[in-house]
Amino acid sequence: MSICGRKASLPLRICGLLIILTLCFVSYCWKKSRDWGPSSDNAKQRILSGDFCKGSLANGTITPLPDRHSFIITPYFDQRQGNLVRVLSIIHYQKVKELYCIFCCENSQAIQVVQGEIDFHQDRFDFPYSTADVLCFQPEDCQAHVISVHPWNPQLESTQLALFPIRNLFPEKPSLNFAICMSTMFGKYNNVLQFVQSMELYRLLGVQKVTIYKNSCSPLMEKVLDYYISQGIVEIIPWPIDSYLSVSTHWHYSMERKDLGYYGQIAALNDCVYHNMFKSKYLLLIDPDEFILPVKDGDWKSLMDRLEKEHPEIGVFLFENQVFRRTVFSKTPFNFSSWAAVPGFNIFEHIHKEPNDIHSFNNMKMILDPTRVIQTSVHSVLKQYGASIKVLNDLAFNFHCRIPERMDVHDSDLIQDPIFWRYNKTLIPKVNDVLLKSSILAACDQAQKQQKLMPS
C-alpha cells in the first residue's frame, strides 16, 4: 500500500509537505557539494575570495610584502621537482633571511604553512636586490590553487594575506612554435621605426607571440603596441618596478648605485620563461633592437629543424652577438621617403658591423626550450636540465643594431655586411602597411605640420 496514494493512511497535505521537504533537502545537499567540492568553480571562487585564507587576490604584477624588502611576482607550479611551487620574486639579498609559504588547501578548507627556501639567482651584479625563487614544497595532503608568502610565520586568524593564483598547475601541449620574451621596455621608449621593422621581421621568421614587460613608452609607441595587440601578436605585462625600487639603466652596480639593475630585466625574463613554458615550444630571449638571423635557412623553423637533428639532446641554443653600428650610415637602393618623420632608426641604413674580439667574451642571445630552463640570465641559462650549445656564426647569429661596443675599432675598420637587405622586397611593404594601419604616418605628418606652423 503506498503511503501517499488514495488509500494512504496520511492526509494528502502531509504527504505533499513531505515531498517538498525531501526535494529541499536534496537541493541543499547538491548545492553544498557544488559550493564546497574541491574541484568545482564555486569552490575556487570561494578560495579566491579569501573566505578561510583571510585574504584577497594580489592586484598587479609586483606585490610588496610587509617587510618592504621582498616583492612577489608570480608563483608557478614546477612538477619537474616534485610538489614544488616556485615563487618568482625580487628580494634584498642581505635583509631577508626567512619567508613562509602559506597554502590555501581546498580539500580540507584549512591553511598549511611551510618555510620557503630562498634561492637567489647568481647574476646579481652587486645590486642589493636580486631575482630570487622562493621554493615552496606543497604538503602532500594539500590541494591548493592559491598561495601566499609572508616574511614571518603569521597569526593567520588576524592577518589579511595577499593571495596569488598558482600558475602552470595544468600544463598543456604548446600551441605555438616560437614566442619572444622582450623584457623591460622603459625610458619612454620611442624607437618606433626600428621596433616595427624588428616585429615584421620576427613575423617573417616565424614568431607567433611577443611578450613585452612594459614600464613606459611614448604615446606614438602606444599606437604601435595597440595595433599589434589587436593582431593578437603582442601581449603586454605591466612592469612598474620603479614604483617600488630605485632602478638602474645599467647592468652593474658600479655604474649606477641603485637598488636593482636594468629595470629588473632578469626578473622579467625569468617570469616570461615560466609564463610561456607550456604555451610555446621555443622561446627567444631578445631585445627590440636585435633579432636572431638565420644565414643558411629561410626562417627559424628550418633553422631549428636543422639544429634539433644535429643536437637532439640540447635545449638551449646560444647565438653570438654581432654589433651593427647605428652611428654609421650607408646609402641604400631603397626608397624610404615615407619613413622620414617616423622616430627611430632605420636598420636598412646600418650595414657595417664590428669585428668580434676572439680573445674576449662576446654576448649571446638564446633560443631555448622553456621546459628545460630553471633559471636564466640575459646572455646564458644559469640552471637547466641538459646542456647549452653555441651555434656557429655561419648558421645564424644575433644581429644587434646599437651604439658602438668596441671603442678600440675605428669606423673605417668595420665590416660591411648587407645581409639585412635580402628581406627588402617582403619587409619594406609590411613595415609601410603597419605604419599606415596603426596611424603612425598620419600622426607624424600632423606633428610635422604643427611644427612648421610654430613661430621660429
Helices and strands as residue ranges (DSSP letters): H 12-36, H 41-48, E 55-57, E 63-64, E 70-78, G 79-81, E 84-92, E 99-105, E 110-120, E 129-137, E 144-150, E 161-165, E 176-185, H 192-205, E 209-214, H 219-230, E 234-238, G 241-243, G 262-264, H 265-275, E 280-285, E 290-294, H 300-310, E 314-325, G 337-339, G 347-349, E 352-353, E 364-368, G 370-372, E 373-376, E 381-384, E 387-391, E 396-402, G 411-413, E 415-416, G 419-423, H 424-437, H 440-453
